[in-house]
Amino acid sequence: MPFRRLLRCAAPLLGVLLAVPVVAQPWSSPLAAPDSEGRLTYAADPDGFALPDFSHAGYRGGLVPLPDVPTVVTVAPGPGDDTDRIQAAMDQAGARPLGADGFRGAVELAAGTYDVAGQLWLQHSGVVLRGVGSGDNPALASILRVTGNEPAQRIFLRVGARRNTLWGGEVSGTRTAVTSERVPVGARSFTVADASALSVGDNLILVHPSTQTWLDAIDGGGVDLDPAWAPGDDDIVFNRVITALDGNRVTVDVPVFYTLDRSRSASYV
């Protein structure tokens, strides 16, 4: 059949096909669904596990606008490695006193390309490190280019104290054992032996010790390591805020992201 005649015959059918609306099937899941206000809600499966809610990540859980912190130090890219130049600016801002708003000030990187061959430590609270612009044009945006591999696979920007204390500033007399036999992934509530020293609004540190029983249960991490993981090397630590207390039942603001099994490790707060 000539192509022109074939096209005339197909045209009515094409019109019929195009007239049929395509209806997208709404996404659904038994584990996560939007509520009446469009917010995701999470349901536990038959074993009590729920998808952990990561919406709490970000500055104050993303519930408030980012603060507008005044610039106190401005850095421009220079020749060669910019690591020490940026580090000196952050330390200079960190030496300033904390303001009433909890900030010392912002270090602003002017537009340009910064070569970072070392490691940067943002180790003072109340200091903001920020750039300008967006995109890959160094005339308009601040671009950090990590160079070299010393140390291998390094973290080029670390935030926090130079010594990782895992929030070790424990208030004397407040430690108590978690008595729930299992706190599944996604849970925000658990029982403790004695909640009398705890209050709503307290900053709570939940600790899951890396015992030998737990290490055996996870096959030592599942990879060949030298040296191998040892008890105490990889404790799991969660920083949370108490939102409710019901007797010895504690509810926190953010769910746990790892199942706490009392038969393998005796967790505590």
C-alpha positions in Angstrom: 0.0 0.0 0.0 1.4 3.4 -0.9 2.6 5.4 2.1 0.2 8.3 1.4 -2.8 6.0 1.3 -1.6 4.1 4.4 -1.4 7.5 6.2 -5.0 8.4 5.3 -6.2 5.1 6.6 -4.3 5.4 9.8 -5.3 9.0 10.5 -8.8 8.3 11.9 -7.4 5.6 14.2 -4.6 7.9 15.3 -7.2 10.5 16.3 -9.1 8.0 18.3 -5.9 6.9 20.1 -5.0 10.5 20.9 -8.4 11.3 22.2 -8.1 8.7 24.9 -6.8 10.4 28.1 -3.9 8.9 29.9 -4.6 8.7 33.6 -1.5 8.4 35.8 -1.9 5.8 38.6 -1.4 7.4 42.0 1.7 6.1 43.9 0.8 4.1 46.9 2.6 2.0 49.5 1.4 0.2 52.6 4.5 1.6 54.5 4.2 5.3 53.6 1.3 7.4 52.5 0.4 11.1 52.6 -2.1 12.4 55.2 -4.8 15.0 54.6 -2.2 17.8 54.6 0.2 16.1 52.2 2.7 15.0 54.9 4.1 11.4 54.7 3.0 9.1 57.5 4.7 5.8 58.1 3.2 2.4 59.1 5.0 -0.5 60.7 5.2 -3.8 59.0 4.1 -7.0 60.8 7.5 -7.2 62.5 7.3 -3.7 63.8 9.7 -2.1 61.4 8.9 1.2 59.8 10.6 3.4 57.2 12.7 5.9 59.2 11.6 9.5 58.7 14.6 11.5 57.5 12.6 14.7 57.2 14.2 15.9 60.5 17.5 16.4 58.8 18.8 19.9 58.2 18.9 23.1 60.2 16.4 22.7 63.1 14.6 20.0 61.2 13.8 22.3 58.3 11.0 23.8 60.3 12.5 27.4 60.4 14.1 29.5 57.7 17.9 29.5 57.5 19.2 32.4 59.5 20.9 35.4 57.8 24.3 35.4 59.6 26.4 38.5 58.8 29.8 38.0 57.1 32.8 38.6 59.4 35.6 37.2 57.2 35.8 37.1 53.4 38.2 34.8 51.6 39.3 35.0 48.0 41.0 32.2 46.1 44.8 32.6 45.8 47.6 30.9 44.0 48.2 27.2 44.9 46.5 25.4 47.7 43.8 27.3 49.5 43.4 24.9 52.5 45.4 27.1 55.0 43.7 30.3 53.7 40.2 28.9 54.3 41.2 27.3 57.6 42.7 30.5 59.0 39.5 32.4 58.1 37.3 29.8 59.9 39.6 29.9 63.0 39.5 33.7 62.9 35.7 33.7 63.0 35.7 31.0 65.7 37.8 33.2 68.0 34.9 35.7 68.0 32.5 35.7 71.0 29.1 34.0 70.6 26.4 36.6 69.9 23.0 36.6 71.6 21.7 34.7 68.5 24.2 31.9 69.0 26.4 32.8 66.1 29.9 34.1 65.8 29.6 35.1 62.1 29.9 33.8 58.6 33.0 33.0 56.6 32.2 33.8 53.0 34.1 32.4 50.0 34.1 34.9 47.1 33.5 33.7 43.6 36.3 31.6 42.2 37.9 28.2 42.3 39.5 27.0 45.5 42.0 24.1 45.5 41.8 22.1 48.7 44.7 19.7 49.0 44.4 19.2 52.8 41.5 18.9 55.3 39.3 21.6 56.6 37.9 21.6 60.2 34.9 23.7 61.0 35.4 23.2 64.7 33.8 26.2 66.4 30.0 26.4 67.1 28.3 29.4 65.7 30.5 29.7 62.6 28.9 29.5 59.1 30.9 28.6 56.0 29.2 29.7 52.8 29.9 30.5 49.2 28.2 32.7 46.6 26.3 32.0 43.4 25.4 28.6 42.0 26.7 26.5 39.1 30.1 25.8 37.6 31.1 29.3 36.5 33.9 30.5 38.8 33.3 34.1 37.8 29.9 33.8 39.5 30.1 31.0 42.0 32.4 29.6 44.8 33.8 26.3 43.7 35.8 24.0 46.0 38.1 21.6 44.1 39.5 18.8 46.2 43.0 17.8 44.9 45.3 15.0 45.8 44.7 11.9 47.8 46.5 12.5 51.1 45.4 11.0 53.3 43.7 8.4 51.1 39.9 8.8 50.8 40.0 11.7 53.2 37.1 13.7 54.5 38.1 17.2 53.2 35.6 19.1 55.4 34.9 18.0 58.9 32.4 19.7 61.1 32.7 19.5 64.9 35.5 19.3 67.5 38.8 17.8 66.4 38.2 15.0 68.9 35.0 13.0 68.4 33.4 12.8 71.9 30.2 11.2 70.6 28.3 13.7 72.9 30.2 12.4 75.9 29.2 15.2 78.3 27.0 13.0 80.4 25.0 14.5 83.3 25.8 12.6 86.4 22.9 10.5 87.8 20.9 10.4 84.5 22.1 7.2 82.9 19.4 4.5 82.7 19.1 1.2 80.8 16.8 0.7 77.9 14.5 -2.1 79.0 12.5 -2.6 75.7 13.5 -6.0 74.4 13.6 -4.6 70.9 13.4 -1.0 69.5 12.8 -1.5 65.7 14.0 0.8 63.0 11.7 3.8 62.7 10.6 3.7 66.3 10.5 6.8 68.4 9.5 5.4 71.8 11.0 2.9 74.2 11.0 2.1 77.9 13.8 2.7 80.3 14.5 1.3 83.8 14.1 4.7 85.5 13.0 7.9 83.8 12.8 10.0 87.0 15.9 12.1 86.1 14.6 12.8 82.6 12.4 15.7 81.5 10.6 16.7 78.3 12.9 18.9 76.2 16.1 17.2 77.5 18.8 16.4 75.1 19.1 12.6 75.2 22.0 10.4 74.1 21.0 6.9 73.2 23.9 4.4 73.1 24.0 0.9 71.6 27.3 -0.6 72.7 29.2 -2.7 70.1 29.4 -5.9 72.1 30.9 -9.2 70.9 27.5 -10.8 70.7 26.3 -8.0 68.4 29.5 -8.1 66.3 29.0 -11.9 65.8 25.4 -11.3 64.8 26.5 -8.9 62.0 29.5 -11.1 61.0 32.0 -8.5 62.1 30.7 -6.0 59.6 30.5 -8.5 56.7 33.9 -7.5 55.3 37.5 -8.6 55.9 39.1 -5.9 58.0 42.6 -5.7 59.5 42.3 -5.2 62.3 38.9 -6.7 62.7 36.1 -4.8 64.6 36.5 -5.2 68.3 34.0 -4.7 71.1 33.7 -0.9 71.9 35.1 0.1 68.5 31.8 0.9 66.8 29.1 1.9 69.3 26.0 3.3 67.7 25.1 6.7 69.2 21.9 8.7 68.6 21.5 12.3 69.7 17.8 13.0 70.3 15.4 15.3 72.2 12.7 14.0 74.6 9.2 15.0 73.4 7.1 13.0 75.8 7.3 10.9 79.0 4.7 8.4 80.2 6.0 6.8 83.3 9.2 5.1 82.1 8.1 5.3 78.4 10.3 7.8 76.6 9.4 9.4 73.2 12.0 11.2 71.2 11.8 13.7 68.3 13.6 11.6 65.7 13.3 7.8 65.1 16.2 5.4 65.5 17.8 4.2 62.3 19.1 0.9 63.7 17.2 -1.8 65.5 18.2 -2.1 69.2 18.1 -5.7 70.2 18.5 -6.2 74.0 19.6 -9.8 73.6 22.7 -8.7 71.7 23.5 -5.3 73.3 22.1 -3.6 76.4 21.5 -0.1 75.2 21.2 2.8 77.6 20.5 6.6 77.7 
